[in-house]
């Protein structure tokens, strides 16, 4: 395959991978999640009040869909969420010898083409949700996600909603045994 096409394909594949949310969850395997019926918020942090409210509302929706009830204080579980953004480097290499590369000239010789690598910075949103046992204050569940952000707030809002759904897809964890 042509090296230029390989590079373009690899760059496109890398971007496509980054566009999907990277979601990871973990939990205390010794905890019986069926005993938790209510939750209270400890804190929600984000870059702006708008995003703080959106994060809280989306998590509330998912927890309530799982049968948990939100209470102002004194819940069985306590929830925190932290949303942040960071700049991620993305490097792309372009070749000026369309079709060139090792041995391209038809005689086994090397191509004299040049390559140029550019570095772009893309915004990535990160969300971490922690759930604690309110009595023991012990962490019982953690979910984390990161996703490339758009320059369109409406798209980011839709992506947040889907990312939170993905975080809570297998929540609450089923008892082992």
C-alpha positions as CSV (number, residue, x, y, z in Angstrom):
1,X,0.0,0.0,0.0
2,X,1.2,3.5,-0.8
3,X,2.9,5.1,2.3
4,X,1.0,8.3,1.9
5,X,-2.3,6.4,1.9
6,X,-1.1,4.4,4.9
7,X,-0.3,7.6,6.8
8,X,-3.6,9.2,5.9
9,X,-5.5,6.0,6.9
10,X,-3.5,5.8,10.2
11,X,-4.3,9.5,11.0
12,X,-8.0,9.0,10.2
13,X,-8.1,5.8,12.3
14,X,-6.4,7.6,15.2
15,X,-8.9,10.5,15.1
16,X,-11.8,8.0,14.9
17,X,-10.5,6.2,18.0
18,X,-10.2,9.5,19.8
19,X,-13.8,10.4,18.9
20,X,-15.2,7.5,20.9
21,X,-15.3,8.0,24.6
22,X,-12.7,6.0,26.6
23,X,-14.6,4.7,29.6
24,X,-13.2,2.7,32.5
25,X,-15.0,1.6,35.7
26,X,-13.9,-0.2,38.8
27,X,-15.6,-1.1,42.1
28,X,-15.1,-2.8,45.4
29,X,-16.0,-6.5,44.7
30,X,-16.9,-7.1,48.4
31,X,-19.7,-4.5,48.4
32,X,-23.4,-5.5,48.0
33,X,-24.7,-2.6,45.9
34,X,-28.3,-3.8,46.3
35,X,-28.3,-2.3,49.8
36,X,-27.9,1.2,48.4
37,X,-31.2,3.0,47.7
38,X,-30.4,6.7,48.2
39,X,-27.5,9.0,47.4
40,X,-26.5,12.6,48.2
41,X,-24.0,14.8,46.3
42,X,-20.7,15.7,48.0
43,X,-19.5,17.9,45.2
44,X,-19.4,18.5,41.5
45,X,-16.6,20.4,39.9
46,X,-16.3,21.6,36.3
47,X,-14.8,24.4,34.3
48,X,-18.1,26.3,34.3
49,X,-21.4,26.4,36.2
50,X,-23.2,25.4,33.0
51,X,-21.1,22.2,32.7
52,X,-21.3,21.5,36.5
53,X,-25.1,21.6,36.2
54,X,-25.1,19.4,33.1
55,X,-22.8,16.8,34.7
56,X,-24.9,16.6,37.8
57,X,-28.2,16.3,35.9
58,X,-26.9,13.6,33.6
59,X,-25.5,11.5,36.5
60,X,-28.8,12.1,38.4
61,X,-30.7,10.8,35.5
62,X,-28.6,7.6,35.2
63,X,-28.6,6.9,39.0
64,X,-32.4,7.4,39.2
65,X,-32.9,5.1,36.2
66,X,-31.1,2.4,38.2
67,X,-33.5,2.8,41.1
68,X,-31.5,5.1,43.3
69,X,-33.2,8.1,44.9
70,X,-31.5,11.5,45.3
71,X,-31.8,13.0,48.8
72,X,-30.3,16.4,49.9
73,X,-28.4,14.9,52.8
74,X,-28.0,11.5,54.5
75,X,-28.0,9.2,51.5
76,X,-26.7,5.6,51.7
77,X,-24.1,6.7,49.2
78,X,-22.2,9.9,48.5
79,X,-21.3,11.0,45.0
80,X,-18.6,13.3,43.6
81,X,-17.9,14.2,40.0
82,X,-15.0,16.2,38.5
83,X,-15.0,17.4,34.9
84,X,-11.9,18.9,33.4
85,X,-10.4,19.6,30.0
86,X,-6.8,19.2,28.8
87,X,-4.9,19.7,25.6
88,X,-3.6,16.5,23.9
89,X,-0.9,16.5,21.3
90,X,-1.7,14.9,18.0
91,X,1.1,14.5,15.4
92,X,0.5,14.0,11.7
93,X,3.1,13.3,9.1
94,X,2.6,14.2,5.5
95,X,4.8,12.9,2.6
96,X,5.4,15.0,-0.5
97,X,6.3,12.0,-2.7
98,X,2.9,10.6,-3.6
99,X,3.4,6.9,-4.0
100,X,7.1,7.1,-2.9
101,X,8.9,5.3,-0.1
102,X,11.5,2.5,0.1
103,X,12.2,0.9,-3.2
104,X,9.5,2.9,-5.1
105,X,11.5,4.0,-8.1
106,X,11.1,0.6,-9.7
107,X,14.8,-0.2,-9.6
108,X,15.0,-0.9,-5.9
109,X,16.4,2.6,-5.0
110,X,15.3,4.8,-2.3
111,X,12.9,7.7,-2.8
112,X,14.2,11.2,-2.3
113,X,10.8,12.5,-1.0
114,X,10.5,14.5,2.2
115,X,8.1,14.3,5.1
116,X,6.7,17.0,7.3
117,X,5.3,16.4,10.7
118,X,2.9,18.8,12.3
119,X,1.7,18.9,15.9
120,X,-1.8,19.9,16.7
121,X,-3.4,20.3,20.1
122,X,-6.9,19.0,20.5
123,X,-9.1,19.6,23.5
124,X,-10.1,16.4,25.5
125,X,-12.7,16.4,28.2
126,X,-12.3,14.1,31.2
127,X,-14.9,13.1,33.7
128,X,-14.3,11.2,37.0
129,X,-17.3,10.0,39.1
130,X,-16.7,8.5,42.6
131,X,-19.3,6.9,44.8
132,X,-18.6,6.4,48.5
133,X,-20.4,4.5,51.2
134,X,-21.8,7.4,53.2
135,X,-21.3,5.6,56.6
136,X,-17.7,4.3,56.2
137,X,-16.6,7.0,53.7
138,X,-15.0,4.2,51.7
139,X,-14.8,4.4,47.9
140,X,-17.0,1.7,46.5
141,X,-17.2,2.7,42.8
142,X,-15.2,4.8,40.3
143,X,-15.9,5.6,36.7
144,X,-13.8,7.7,34.4
145,X,-14.1,8.8,30.8
146,X,-12.3,11.0,28.3
147,X,-13.4,12.2,24.9
148,X,-12.2,14.6,22.3
149,X,-14.3,17.8,22.5
150,X,-16.0,19.6,19.6
151,X,-16.0,23.3,19.1
152,X,-19.9,23.1,19.2
153,X,-21.3,23.2,22.8
154,X,-24.5,21.3,21.7
155,X,-22.4,18.4,20.4
156,X,-20.4,18.3,23.6
157,X,-23.6,18.3,25.6
158,X,-24.9,15.4,23.6
159,X,-21.6,13.6,24.0
160,X,-21.6,14.2,27.8
161,X,-25.0,12.6,28.1
162,X,-23.9,9.5,26.0
163,X,-20.6,9.2,28.0
164,X,-22.5,9.3,31.3
165,X,-24.8,6.6,30.0
166,X,-21.8,4.5,29.0
167,X,-20.2,5.0,32.5
168,X,-23.3,3.6,34.2
169,X,-24.1,0.9,31.6
170,X,-23.1,-1.9,34.0
171,X,-24.1,-0.1,37.2
172,X,-24.8,-1.2,39.9
173,X,-22.3,-4.1,39.7
174,X,-23.9,-7.5,40.2
175,X,-22.8,-9.5,43.3
176,X,-20.1,-12.0,42.7
177,X,-20.8,-15.6,43.7
